[in-house]
């Protein structure tokens, strides 16, 4: 499908919804995750929450710059009473984000929106770091 600026803005707003959801989910998971083996990842989840909110700010600025209106909608959040399941939910979220941002980078490139591409690449790098953190915690 050929990307248009309108479609790109729609997809960026969907990415923004996922960023809001990730921040909320990380805060909740960090508060309720328990077990000594999760002490270090618990602190990391709070850092992830802050970074996801920073991504939301970056996306909002880009959406506005491109002539759109940043959404206030929030995508689906996952909860669990099981600490391992929480981390699996968070890992799914990071995989989803990585896939979405790789697609978005290609779309920005196709529309010659190089500044946007750079912002998306910076977000992608952090999402990949989040995935590594969670994957490593799941190995322990």
Secondary structure as UniProt FT lines:
FT   HELIX           5..32
FT   HELIX           36..38
FT   HELIX           39..65
FT   TURN            66..67
FT   HELIX           83..110
FT   TURN            111..112
FT   HELIX           114..139
//
